[in-house]
Amino acid sequence: MTSTSMSKGANLPVAVGSVRAVLGWTGGAGAPDADASALLLGADGRVRDDGDFVFYNQPRHASGAVRHLGKRQDAGVTTDTVEVDLRALEPGIERVVLGASADGGTFGRLSGLTLRLLDAGTQREFARFEMEATTETAFIGGELYLRGGQWKFRAIGQGYASGLAGLATDFGISVDEEPGPVAPVASVPPVVRPVAVPGPPPPRAVPAPGPPPASRVPSAPPVPPVPQAPPAPPASVPRLTKGEERLPVDMRKRLSLRKEQVAVSLRKHGAEGVTARVVLILDASGSMSFLYAKGVVADVVERMAAVAAQVDDDGAMQAWTFASHAARLPDLTLGELPEWLRLHVRVGELSLFRRGKKPRRGLLPGQVDMRTVGIQNEEQKAIAEVRTYVREHPAADPTLVLFFSDGGVYRNNEIERELREAVEEPIFWQFVGLGRSHYGVLERFDSLPGRRVDNVGFFAVDDIANLPDPELYDRLLSEFPAWITAARRQGIL
């Protein structure tokens, strides 16, 4: 049996009845320990109960089909192994996720992180997946999944920052030692940046309004006004948006400055006075947890609200979140921005695994249960839902989709198919990478042939929190005006 070297997103048929999944790595001074685990999932992508989680504290599934075999060391390489007897899996189990967690550090501090698949009977290796990691404390190496009666393996190689608890709860495991909810991201102090916008004219002496009374004769001629710069053209005057007056003072000031900068950026790119329906899509996959916890995602949403306030006729945004599945969020209206951030900029509800179940904290009205959204990157599902929404809710204006992700793209064919089909629709897709890699087909769309118009923009930044507003809006809006012109020429708009 020849071993197949796999890349992220690749899959292959599994021709053996029982599989050993061997996680291997090389540590060093200060390196963390790692532990392999497995989750048995049904068709809904969730465990049936806590017994479907096999890990160091629960090393054997009740069916006997999945076992955690433990660690070994050989020539400086540490391995931790999970064995899956595909023939013994109970009916209704359609996926076995092969995960891991790091104790005492991040996976990025381990060298040679590799997942090997062996025939449990012969001990012969038939697949090898070499993985890369940075700040993750939990990792999904791959999954065994049932498709058309045949078991297959998919290489995933995606991590996130919420450790074993995050890995478990994302698939429906109940927990212990509830540390309280994730801190509302709206409570993180927003980052205030210097913004290059047209300032007010310099102070000057102004004559009192109206003519002087007849009984008073001026003793000196009026003071001439100090020369001032010409006023900015109308495009740089921010639109007044319904609900803006209800915002906290500091947020209202930031919004006003940012709306001006959006208008300036549009004028630079020849789109003075353009209007559009603005849609926001937020990656909620596991690797995004750190950006949510640090308030970066909340700050991004606040900055995008200025785009909707200046461009959208009602200043509102439709919004989606996605990971393994896409979920529609309530519309973001400007006057409700602080509360919207508190309620809807969230990741999975986390705590620690335990047998004695504490009740989960209830959802507030309108909130999405983020556990059902999952952990993996399935961008094409969010794209498809937005396309359906636009078809079912036609508008006079084009739609501008602002799509934020930190990478891990592996559904290249499905994403390309969705975006190619969307060429004939009044939608421009602006993707923004939040500093990671593996953006796949999104990075190549500018050069992909066979489209009447280029309907996709993409750029990535290492640290969006430190990107000044003028630069962010210039990059965000640079391709949208050109698409409008091309789409009108082709009769798409």
C-alpha positions as CSV (number, residue, x, y, z in Angstrom):
1,M,0.0,0.0,0.0
2,T,1.5,3.3,-1.1
3,S,1.1,6.3,1.2
4,T,-0.5,9.4,-0.2
5,S,0.9,12.8,0.7
6,M,-2.1,15.1,1.2
7,S,-2.6,18.9,1.0
8,K,-5.2,21.0,2.8
9,G,-8.7,20.3,1.5
10,A,-7.7,17.1,-0.4
11,N,-9.6,13.9,0.1
12,L,-9.2,10.2,-0.7
13,P,-11.2,7.0,-0.4
14,V,-10.4,4.8,2.7
15,A,-10.1,1.2,1.6
16,V,-9.4,-0.3,5.1
17,G,-11.9,-1.3,7.7
18,S,-10.1,0.1,10.7
19,V,-7.9,3.3,10.8
20,R,-5.2,4.4,13.2
21,A,-4.9,8.2,13.1
22,V,-1.5,9.1,14.5
23,L,-0.8,12.7,15.4
24,G,3.0,13.3,15.6
25,W,5.2,16.3,16.5
26,T,8.6,17.3,17.8
27,G,8.7,19.5,20.9
28,G,11.5,21.4,22.5
29,A,12.2,23.7,25.4
30,G,8.9,25.4,26.5
31,A,6.8,23.5,23.9
32,P,3.3,22.5,24.9
33,D,2.0,18.9,25.2
34,A,-0.7,17.9,22.6
35,D,-3.6,15.4,22.9
36,A,-5.4,13.7,20.1
37,S,-9.2,13.3,20.2
38,A,-12.2,12.3,18.1
39,L,-15.8,13.3,17.8
40,L,-18.5,11.1,16.4
41,L,-21.0,13.1,14.4
42,G,-24.4,12.5,12.9
43,A,-25.8,13.9,9.7
44,D,-26.4,17.3,11.4
45,G,-22.7,17.7,12.2
46,R,-23.2,17.3,15.9
47,V,-22.6,14.7,18.6
48,R,-25.7,12.8,19.9
49,D,-24.4,13.2,23.5
50,D,-21.2,13.7,25.5
51,G,-20.3,10.0,25.0
52,D,-19.5,10.8,21.4
53,F,-16.4,12.6,22.4
54,V,-13.3,10.4,22.8
55,F,-10.2,11.9,24.4
56,Y,-7.8,11.4,27.3
57,N,-10.5,11.6,30.0
58,Q,-12.9,9.4,28.1
59,P,-10.6,7.1,26.1
60,R,-13.2,4.6,24.7
61,H,-16.5,5.0,23.0
62,A,-19.4,2.9,24.4
63,S,-19.6,1.1,21.0
64,G,-16.0,0.2,21.1
65,A,-15.6,1.6,17.6
66,V,-13.3,4.5,18.6
67,R,-10.4,4.3,21.1
68,H,-7.8,6.8,22.3
69,L,-4.6,4.7,22.5
70,G,-2.3,7.2,24.1
71,K,1.1,8.6,23.6
72,R,4.5,7.2,22.6
73,Q,7.9,8.7,22.1
74,D,10.5,7.5,19.6
75,A,13.7,9.2,18.5
76,G,12.5,12.6,19.8
77,V,9.1,12.4,18.1
78,T,6.0,12.2,20.2
79,T,2.8,10.6,18.9
80,D,-0.8,10.3,20.2
81,T,-3.1,7.9,18.5
82,V,-6.8,7.4,18.0
83,E,-8.1,4.2,16.4
84,V,-11.4,4.1,14.5
85,D,-13.1,0.8,13.5
86,L,-15.3,2.0,10.6
87,R,-17.1,-1.3,10.5
88,A,-18.2,-1.0,14.2
89,L,-19.6,2.6,14.0
90,E,-23.2,2.8,15.0
91,P,-25.9,3.6,12.4
92,G,-26.3,7.3,12.1
93,I,-22.6,8.2,12.6
94,E,-21.5,9.8,9.3
95,R,-18.4,11.7,10.3
96,V,-15.5,11.2,12.7
97,V,-13.6,14.4,13.3
98,L,-9.9,13.9,14.2
99,G,-8.9,16.7,16.5
100,A,-6.3,17.7,19.0
101,S,-5.7,20.2,21.8
102,A,-2.5,21.8,23.1
103,D,-1.7,22.2,26.8
104,G,0.7,24.9,27.9
105,G,1.1,26.7,24.7
106,T,0.2,26.9,21.0
107,F,0.5,24.4,18.2
108,G,2.8,26.9,16.4
109,R,5.5,26.0,18.9
110,L,5.5,22.3,17.8
111,S,7.7,21.2,14.9
112,G,6.8,18.6,12.3
113,L,3.1,18.5,13.1
114,T,1.8,15.6,11.1
115,L,-1.3,13.4,10.9
116,R,-0.7,9.9,9.6
117,L,-3.4,7.4,8.7
118,L,-2.5,3.7,9.1
119,D,-4.3,0.4,8.4
120,A,-4.9,-0.7,12.0
121,G,-4.5,-4.3,10.9
122,T,-1.3,-4.2,9.0
123,Q,0.2,-1.0,10.5
124,R,0.9,0.2,7.0
125,E,0.6,4.0,6.4
126,F,-1.7,5.0,3.5
127,A,-2.0,8.8,4.0
128,R,0.2,11.5,5.5
129,F,-0.8,15.2,6.1
130,E,1.8,17.7,7.1
131,M,0.2,20.6,8.8
132,E,1.1,24.2,9.7
133,A,0.0,26.1,12.8
134,T,0.6,29.4,14.6
135,T,-1.4,30.6,17.6
136,E,-3.9,27.8,17.7
137,T,-4.6,25.8,20.9
138,A,-7.0,23.4,19.3
139,F,-6.7,21.8,15.9
140,I,-8.8,19.8,13.4
141,G,-6.4,17.6,11.5
142,G,-9.0,15.9,9.3
143,E,-12.2,13.9,9.2
144,L,-13.4,10.5,8.2
145,Y,-16.7,10.9,6.4
146,L,-19.3,8.7,4.8
147,R,-20.3,9.6,1.2
148,G,-22.4,7.3,-1.0
149,G,-21.7,4.3,1.2
150,Q,-17.9,4.8,1.0
151,W,-15.8,6.1,3.8
152,K,-13.3,8.9,2.8
153,F,-10.8,11.1,4.5
154,R,-10.5,14.8,4.1
155,A,-7.4,16.8,5.2
156,I,-8.5,19.9,7.1
157,G,-5.6,21.4,9.1
158,Q,-7.5,24.2,10.7
159,G,-7.1,25.4,14.3
160,Y,-8.6,28.0,16.6
161,A,-7.7,29.7,19.9
162,S,-10.3,28.3,22.4
163,G,-8.6,25.0,23.3
164,L,-10.2,21.7,24.1
165,A,-13.4,23.4,25.4
166,G,-13.9,25.2,22.1
167,L,-13.3,22.1,20.1
168,A,-15.8,20.1,22.1
169,T,-18.6,22.7,22.4
170,D,-18.5,23.6,18.7
171,F,-19.8,20.1,18.0
172,G,-22.5,20.1,20.8
173,I,-20.6,18.8,23.9
174,S,-21.9,20.0,27.3
175,V,-19.4,21.4,29.7
176,D,-18.3,22.1,33.3
177,E,-16.7,24.9,35.3
178,E,-18.6,27.5,33.4
179,P,-16.4,30.6,33.6
180,G,-19.2,32.9,32.5
181,P,-20.0,34.0,29.0
182,V,-17.5,35.3,26.6
183,A,-17.0,39.0,27.4
184,P,-19.3,41.1,25.2
185,V,-17.1,42.4,22.5
186,A,-18.8,45.7,22.6
187,S,-17.2,46.3,26.0
188,V,-13.7,46.3,24.4
189,P,-12.7,49.9,24.0
190,P,-12.8,50.7,20.3
191,V,-9.6,51.7,18.6
192,V,-9.6,55.4,17.7
193,R,-7.3,56.3,14.9
194,P,-6.3,59.6,13.3
195,V,-8.4,60.1,10.2
196,A,-7.3,62.3,7.3
197,V,-10.5,64.1,6.5
198,P,-11.2,67.7,5.4
199,G,-11.1,69.8,8.5
200,P,-13.2,72.9,9.3
201,P,-12.1,76.2,7.9
202,P,-9.7,78.3,10.0
203,P,-11.3,80.8,12.4
204,R,-12.0,84.2,11.0
205,A,-13.7,87.4,12.1
206,V,-17.3,87.5,11.0
207,P,-19.4,90.7,11.0
208,A,-22.5,90.6,13.2
209,P,-25.5,89.5,11.3
210,G,-27.9,92.1,9.8
211,P,-27.3,95.8,9.3
212,P,-26.2,97.9,12.3
213,P,-28.8,100.0,14.0
214,A,-29.2,103.5,12.4
215,S,-28.1,105.2,15.7
216,R,-24.8,103.4,15.6
217,V,-22.1,104.4,13.1
218,P,-19.2,102.0,12.9
219,S,-16.0,103.7,13.9
220,A,-13.9,101.5,11.7
221,P,-14.4,99.6,8.5
222,P,-15.4,95.9,8.8
223,V,-12.5,93.5,9.4
224,P,-12.0,91.5,6.1
225,P,-12.4,87.8,6.5
226,V,-9.3,85.6,6.6
227,P,-8.8,83.7,3.4
228,Q,-10.0,80.1,3.7
229,A,-9.8,76.9,1.7
230,P,-12.7,76.3,-0.7
231,P,-15.3,74.1,0.7
232,A,-15.1,70.4,-0.1
233,P,-17.3,69.2,-3.0
234,P,-20.7,67.7,-2.1
235,A,-19.4,64.1,-2.3
236,S,-17.4,64.5,0.9
237,V,-20.4,65.7,2.9
238,P,-21.6,62.7,4.9
239,R,-25.2,61.7,4.6
240,L,-27.4,62.1,7.7
241,T,-28.6,58.6,8.6
242,K,-31.7,57.7,10.6
243,G,-30.8,56.6,14.1
244,E,-27.4,58.2,14.1
245,E,-28.5,60.6,16.9
246,R,-29.1,57.7,19.3
247,L,-25.5,56.6,19.3
248,P,-23.1,57.3,22.2
249,V,-21.2,60.5,21.7
250,D,-17.8,58.9,21.1
251,M,-19.3,56.4,18.6
252,R,-21.2,59.2,16.8
253,K,-18.0,61.2,16.4
254,R,-16.1,58.3,15.0
255,L,-19.0,57.5,12.6
256,S,-19.1,61.1,11.3
257,L,-15.4,61.1,10.6
258,R,-15.5,57.7,8.9
259,K,-18.5,58.6,6.7
260,E,-16.5,61.6,5.4
261,Q,-13.6,59.4,4.6
262,V,-15.9,56.9,2.8
263,A,-17.2,59.7,0.7
264,V,-13.7,61.0,0.0
265,S,-12.6,57.5,-1.1
266,L,-15.6,57.1,-3.4
267,R,-14.8,60.5,-5.0
268,K,-11.2,59.4,-5.6
269,H,-12.4,56.4,-7.5
270,G,-15.0,58.2,-9.6
271,A,-18.1,57.0,-7.7
272,E,-19.3,60.3,-6.3
273,G,-22.8,59.9,-4.8
274,V,-23.0,56.1,-5.6
275,T,-25.7,54.2,-3.7
276,A,-25.7,50.4,-3.0
277,R,-27.2,47.8,-0.8
278,V,-24.4,46.8,1.7
279,V,-24.2,43.2,3.0
280,L,-21.8,42.1,5.7
281,I,-20.4,38.6,6.1
282,L,-18.3,37.6,9.1
283,D,-16.1,34.5,9.4
284,A,-16.9,32.7,12.7
285,S,-14.7,29.6,12.1
286,G,-12.6,28.4,15.0
287,S,-9.4,30.3,14.1
288,M,-11.3,33.6,14.3
289,S,-11.8,33.2,18.1
290,F,-8.8,35.3,19.0
291,L,-10.0,38.2,16.8
292,Y,-13.4,38.1,18.4
293,A,-12.1,38.0,21.9
294,K,-9.7,41.0,21.3
295,G,-12.5,43.1,19.9
296,V,-11.0,43.3,16.4
297,V,-14.2,41.9,14.8
298,A,-16.4,44.4,16.7
299,D,-14.2,47.2,15.5
300,V,-14.4,46.0,11.9
301,V,-18.2,46.0,12.1
302,E,-18.2,49.5,13.4
303,R,-16.0,50.7,10.6
304,M,-18.2,48.9,8.0
305,A,-21.3,50.6,9.5
306,A,-19.8,53.8,8.2
307,V,-19.8,52.4,4.7
308,A,-23.5,51.4,4.9
309,A,-24.3,54.8,6.5
310,Q,-22.8,56.7,3.6
311,V,-23.7,54.3,0.7
312,D,-26.9,52.5,1.6
313,D,-30.1,54.4,1.2
314,D,-31.4,53.4,4.6
315,G,-28.0,53.1,6.4
316,A,-28.8,49.4,7.3
317,M,-26.8,46.3,6.5
318,Q,-28.0,42.7,6.0
319,A,-25.6,40.4,7.8
320,W,-24.5,36.8,7.8
321,T,-22.0,34.7,9.8
322,F,-20.5,31.4,8.7
323,A,-18.2,28.5,9.6
324,S,-19.4,25.0,8.8
325,H,-22.8,26.5,8.1
326,A,-24.1,30.0,7.3
327,A,-26.5,31.8,9.5
328,R,-28.5,35.0,8.9
329,L,-28.0,37.6,11.6
330,P,-30.6,40.4,12.3
331,D,-30.2,43.4,10.1
332,L,-27.8,46.0,11.5
333,T,-29.4,49.4,11.8
334,L,-27.2,52.3,12.7
335,G,-29.1,53.4,15.8
336,E,-28.8,49.9,17.3
337,L,-25.1,49.5,16.6
338,P,-23.8,49.1,20.3
339,E,-26.5,46.6,21.1
340,W,-26.0,44.7,17.9
341,L,-22.3,44.4,18.6
342,R,-23.1,43.1,22.1
343,L,-25.7,40.5,20.9
344,H,-24.4,39.3,17.6
345,V,-20.6,39.6,17.3
346,R,-19.9,36.3,19.1
347,V,-18.2,32.9,18.9
348,G,-19.3,29.6,20.4
349,E,-20.5,29.5,24.0
350,L,-17.5,28.0,25.8
351,S,-16.8,26.3,29.1
352,L,-15.0,23.1,30.2
353,F,-16.1,19.5,29.6
354,R,-17.6,17.6,32.4
355,R,-20.1,14.8,33.1
356,G,-22.3,16.8,35.5
357,K,-24.1,19.0,33.1
358,K,-24.8,22.6,33.9
359,P,-27.5,24.3,32.0
360,R,-26.3,26.3,29.0
361,R,-26.8,30.0,29.2
362,G,-30.0,30.8,27.3
363,L,-30.0,32.8,24.0
364,L,-31.3,36.3,24.0
365,P,-34.0,37.3,21.4
366,G,-32.6,37.3,17.9
367,Q,-29.3,35.6,18.7
368,V,-27.9,32.7,16.6
369,D,-26.8,29.7,18.6
370,M,-23.2,29.8,17.4
371,R,-22.7,26.2,18.3
372,T,-24.8,25.3,15.3
373,V,-22.6,27.4,13.0
374,G,-19.7,25.0,13.6
375,I,-16.0,25.5,13.1
376,Q,-14.8,24.8,9.6
377,N,-14.6,27.2,6.6
378,E,-17.5,26.8,4.2
379,E,-17.5,30.2,2.4
380,Q,-19.5,28.9,-0.5
381,K,-22.5,28.4,1.8
382,A,-22.6,32.0,2.8
383,I,-22.1,33.1,-0.8
384,A,-25.0,31.0,-1.9
385,E,-27.3,32.3,0.8
386,V,-26.6,35.9,-0.1
387,R,-27.2,35.2,-3.8
388,T,-30.5,33.7,-2.9
389,Y,-31.4,36.7,-0.8
390,V,-30.6,39.2,-3.6
391,R,-32.7,37.2,-6.1
392,E,-35.6,37.1,-3.7
393,H,-35.3,40.8,-2.6
394,P,-34.5,42.7,-5.8
395,A,-33.4,46.3,-5.4
396,A,-32.8,49.2,-7.7
397,D,-29.2,49.6,-6.4
398,P,-26.4,47.1,-6.8
399,T,-25.3,45.0,-3.8
400,L,-21.9,45.4,-2.3
401,V,-20.9,42.4,-0.2
402,L,-18.2,43.0,2.5
403,F,-16.8,39.6,3.3
404,F,-14.3,39.2,6.1
405,S,-12.3,36.0,6.7
406,D,-8.9,35.0,8.2
407,G,-8.3,32.3,5.5
408,G,-8.3,28.6,5.6
409,V,-10.1,28.5,2.3
410,Y,-10.2,24.9,0.9
411,R,-13.5,24.7,-1.0
412,N,-11.9,26.2,-4.0
413,N,-14.1,24.5,-6.7
414,E,-17.3,25.2,-4.9
415,I,-16.4,28.9,-4.2
416,E,-15.3,29.5,-7.8
417,R,-18.5,27.9,-9.1
418,E,-20.7,30.2,-6.9
419,L,-18.8,33.4,-7.9
420,R,-18.7,32.6,-11.6
421,E,-22.4,32.0,-11.6
422,A,-22.8,35.3,-9.7
423,V,-21.1,37.3,-12.5
424,E,-24.6,37.8,-14.1
425,E,-26.0,39.1,-10.9
426,P,-26.0,42.7,-9.6
427,I,-23.5,41.9,-6.8
428,F,-19.9,42.9,-6.2
429,W,-18.0,40.7,-3.7
430,Q,-15.2,42.4,-1.8
431,F,-13.2,39.9,0.3
432,V,-10.9,41.1,3.0
433,G,-8.3,38.7,4.5
434,L,-7.5,39.3,8.2
435,G,-3.9,38.4,8.2
436,R,-3.6,34.7,7.8
437,S,-3.0,32.7,4.6
438,H,-4.6,30.0,2.4
439,Y,-7.1,32.3,0.7
440,G,-7.2,29.9,-2.3
441,V,-9.2,30.9,-5.3
442,L,-10.1,34.3,-3.8
443,E,-6.5,35.5,-4.5
444,R,-6.7,34.4,-8.1
445,F,-10.0,35.8,-9.2
446,D,-8.5,38.9,-10.8
447,S,-6.8,36.8,-13.3
448,L,-9.4,34.1,-13.9
449,P,-10.7,34.2,-17.5
450,G,-14.1,33.5,-18.8
451,R,-16.1,36.1,-16.9
452,R,-17.9,39.0,-18.6
453,V,-16.9,41.3,-15.7
454,D,-14.6,41.0,-12.7
455,N,-17.1,40.7,-9.9
456,V,-14.6,40.0,-7.1
457,G,-12.1,42.2,-5.2
458,F,-9.7,40.8,-2.6
459,F,-7.0,42.1,-0.4
460,A,-5.4,40.9,2.9
461,V,-3.9,42.8,5.8
462,D,-1.6,41.6,8.5
463,D,-3.3,43.6,11.3
464,I,-6.6,45.4,10.3
465,A,-6.8,47.0,13.8
466,N,-3.8,49.1,12.9
467,L,-4.8,49.9,9.4
468,P,-5.8,53.6,9.2
469,D,-9.4,54.4,8.1
470,P,-8.3,56.3,4.9
471,E,-6.2,53.3,3.7
472,L,-8.9,50.8,4.6
473,Y,-11.7,52.6,2.8
474,D,-9.5,53.2,-0.2
475,R,-8.7,49.5,-0.6
476,L,-12.2,48.4,0.3
477,L,-13.8,50.7,-2.4
478,S,-11.2,50.8,-5.1
479,E,-12.7,48.1,-7.4
480,F,-16.4,48.6,-6.8
481,P,-16.8,51.7,-9.0
482,A,-15.0,50.0,-12.0
483,W,-17.3,47.0,-11.6
484,I,-20.4,49.3,-11.7
485,T,-19.2,50.8,-14.9
486,A,-18.5,47.4,-16.5
487,A,-21.7,45.8,-15.2
488,R,-23.8,48.7,-16.7
489,R,-22.0,48.4,-20.0
490,Q,-22.8,44.7,-20.1
491,G,-26.4,45.2,-19.1
492,I,-26.0,43.4,-15.7
493,L,-27.2,46.6,-14.0
